Amino acid sequence: MTIEAIDFGRLYRDHLAMTTRARKNAADWDARAAGMAAKALRSSYAQEFVSRMDLCGASSLLDVGCGPGTIGLAVAHRLQQVIGLDYSPAMVEAMRAKAHEAGMGHVQALQRAWEDDWSDLPQCDIVVASRSTTVPDIAAALAKLHAQARQRVYLTHLVGGHFIDPRIQEAIGRRVPSMPDYIYLVNILHRMGIHPRLDYIRNENRLADATDFADFACRVAWSVGGLSDDETERLRDWYTHTPAGEREGAPMHWAFIAWEKVPC
Ligand SMILES: C[S@@+](CC[C@H](N)C(=O)[O-])C[C@H]1O[C@@H](n2cnc3c(N)ncnc32)[C@H](O)[C@@H]1O
């Protein structure tokens, strides 16, 4: 058997079907919009992402799963048109509000899902999908990003398959199978005839700045799809017996995947 025989899009879907993580919907993300708007735009993650982008010759950008505009707004002053897409109305509103506050009339935020029809959207020089590629059909998503870009595509996807350190999941008595990580994307792109540049971004995970146990438990519950009373008590035990600075577990590790359509 050779690698050509492997359908990596199908493998990704099969892997995703084996995970027990509850699929997030737009309302789940609505609940995170205010918190992300307050932090994500000034985060070291956003700086790391932007520092890896090349905007040479670019005037327009599409940001898919834009959240509060973490990437689109960070580079908007260097572009003439920025469009953010997100299925969460609160994220869309957060991006609009930030753009308005900054007087950026050339920024639009649209409520639109990965799975929706994008045929009315213009092709943009740069297309970005930052931390937003946990979708049911990644092969279709990558094809959409590629089709929508005139010059370059930049995305980040999870390395290692866990949004919460497996040690914390074990501490609460869960065995959470991994999510499909970035290696599927690299292989799917390879099958599309694309040989992407690969880099990595490490940043603090979102448990790191929890203010107290209630906040910590709330953040863990969001990620694992709720906590029972028993799991909350086990988590409290972990929190109490783990030194501050270690409770949040390993940092987040993102693969930064980039490719060009036309060298500039
Ligand atoms: C982790 S946040 C990332 C936000 C921003 N791109 C960033 O890096 O800070 C994931 C975003 O993807 C959006 N999202 C998730 N699934 C989506 C879908 N199927 N269609 C559109 N947006 C989606 C969520 O609403 C959320 O705003």
The ligand as an SDF file (V2000), in Angstrom:
LIG
                    3D

 27 29  0  0  0  0  0  0  0  0999 V2000
  -11.1750   29.5010   19.2830 C   0  0  0  0  0  0  0  0  0  0  0  0
  -12.2290   30.6730   18.5030 S   0  0  0  0  0  0  0  0  0  0  0  0
  -11.0100   31.5010   17.4780 C   0  0  0  0  0  0  0  0  0  0  0  0
  -11.3800   32.9200   17.1760 C   0  0  0  0  0  0  0  0  0  0  0  0
  -10.2930   33.7020   16.4590 C   0  0  0  0  0  0  0  0  0  0  0  0
  -10.1200   33.2250   15.1130 N   0  0  0  0  0  0  0  0  0  0  0  0
   -9.0100   33.6050   17.2560 C   0  0  0  0  0  0  0  0  0  0  0  0
   -8.0490   32.9690   16.8320 O   0  0  0  0  0  0  0  0  0  0  0  0
   -8.9730   34.2000   18.3560 O   0  0  0  0  0  0  0  0  0  0  0  0
  -13.1110   29.7100   17.3010 C   0  0  0  0  0  0  0  0  0  0  0  0
  -14.0810   30.5650   16.4910 C   0  0  0  0  0  0  0  0  0  0  0  0
  -14.5860   29.7770   15.4070 O   0  0  0  0  0  0  0  0  0  0  0  0
  -15.9770   30.0080   15.3100 C   0  0  0  0  0  0  0  0  0  0  0  0
  -16.5750   28.8290   14.6750 N   0  0  0  0  0  0  0  0  0  0  0  0
  -16.5710   27.5630   15.1580 C   0  0  0  0  0  0  0  0  0  0  0  0
  -17.2300   26.7330   14.3170 N   0  0  0  0  0  0  0  0  0  0  0  0
  -17.6550   27.5210   13.2850 C   0  0  0  0  0  0  0  0  0  0  0  0
  -18.4190   27.2600   12.1180 C   0  0  0  0  0  0  0  0  0  0  0  0
  -18.8530   26.0240   11.8330 N   0  0  0  0  0  0  0  0  0  0  0  0
  -18.6600   28.2900   11.2740 N   0  0  0  0  0  0  0  0  0  0  0  0
  -18.2140   29.5450   11.5720 C   0  0  0  0  0  0  0  0  0  0  0  0
  -17.5240   29.8590   12.6720 N   0  0  0  0  0  0  0  0  0  0  0  0
  -17.2430   28.8570   13.5230 C   0  0  0  0  0  0  0  0  0  0  0  0
  -16.4400   30.2340   16.7390 C   0  0  0  0  0  0  0  0  0  0  0  0
  -17.6580   30.9260   16.8180 O   0  0  0  0  0  0  0  0  0  0  0  0
  -15.2810   31.0170   17.3150 C   0  0  0  0  0  0  0  0  0  0  0  0
  -15.4660   32.4100   17.1480 O   0  0  0  0  0  0  0  0  0  0  0  0
  1  2  1  0
  2  3  1  0
  2 10  1  0
  3  4  1  0
  4  5  1  0
  5  6  1  0
  5  7  1  0
  7  8  2  0
  7  9  1  0
 10 11  1  0
 11 12  1  0
 11 26  1  0
 12 13  1  0
 13 14  1  0
 13 24  1  0
 14 15  1  0
 14 23  1  0
 15 16  2  0
 16 17  1  0
 17 18  1  0
 17 23  2  0
 18 19  1  0
 18 20  2  0
 20 21  1  0
 21 22  2  0
 22 23  1  0
 24 25  1  0
 24 26  1  0
 26 27  1  0
M  CHG  2   2   1   9  -1
M  END
$$$$
